[in-house]
Amino acid sequence: MPPPKSAVNGVEYKIRPKVADAELNELFASAWEGHVERMFGPVLQQGLTYVCAYAGTRLVGFVNVAWDGGVHGFILDTTVHRDYQRRGIGTELVRQAAEVAAELGLAWLHVDCEAELEAFYRGCGFKQTKAGLLRLRNAEERA
């Protein structure tokens, strides 16, 4: 059975499509200054779900939902290509990711973000909470 799809404002959203590392690295490089190429495959295989947004055949958005194996999920890597930002794509990615996560049995969806993204996530329905963070190593030190 093919993954569910939906289109909103001319952008097609796909749940867990086959997506190449090269496509994701190109998307991330367009949206995040200083992006370092990485392998996404192992992360996506272990996660609960992810959603991709396409304009035609071009990958223009992505969000990943990691999970604890129980009822807690974690929004990671919400990314929209710089040429497609401010069109509601990020909000729709998060909305669809939350919908799928709920269907898969999650009770809680968490997100950690930089201060400049707090308003975006509040607009997606997230409430501000206190959390802690411990840096174990720099991202460049990945194995």
Buried (B, 14 or more C-beta within 10 A) or exposed (E): EEEBEEEBEEBBBBBBBEBEEEBBBBBBBBBEEEBEEBEBEEBBEEBBBBBBBBBEEBBBBBBBBBBEEEEBBBBBBBBBBEEBBEBBBBBBBBBBBBBBBEEEEBEEBBBEEEEEEEEBBEEBEBEEEEEEEEEEEEEEEEE
